[in-house]
């Protein structure tokens, strides 16, 4: 569905604003271990954007929170619309390149136009068809979209059902995925609600 396009700095600045809102909401709650205050304790990342999203490489920090009480130091990393878990490539690239790969004739063409190695893209496509279909965001989306998205054509089968232009669809899917970008923030979806 996507013609490969360049993801610009403004798009990523918008995602950074959303992540700022999310971490702000999460910081309003006390530490779930001891009830102490949560303070910003971001950690360094070196994300990749490939050929189409080099602007994303400016994200040097994943927003995170740390309990301020001595002896606790419990860490909470809230959901993110920029970082998809521990993947080196930013979430927008994981979605975008997967969609490009589904529409492409050859894996080498995808690597040439996106700068993402074919083996990486193949791993992402296996993730969409496999573990992703058991995740809460997919279960939620499947319940809302009738008929349910085709599991063999993820993420395109979701993107084509979301409204807006290309970057708007990407942003919406990133917000849906945000709760699974962290394992240290149970029920993190409440911090993402209405953020788009
Ligand atoms: Zn604590």
Boltz pocket constraint, residues with backbone or C-beta under 6 A from the ligand:
constraints:
  - pocket:
      binder: B
      contacts: [[A, 31], [A, 32], [A, 33], [A, 34], [A, 35], [A, 36], [A, 67], [A, 68], [A, 69], [A, 72], [A, 73], [A, 74]]
      max_distance: 6.0
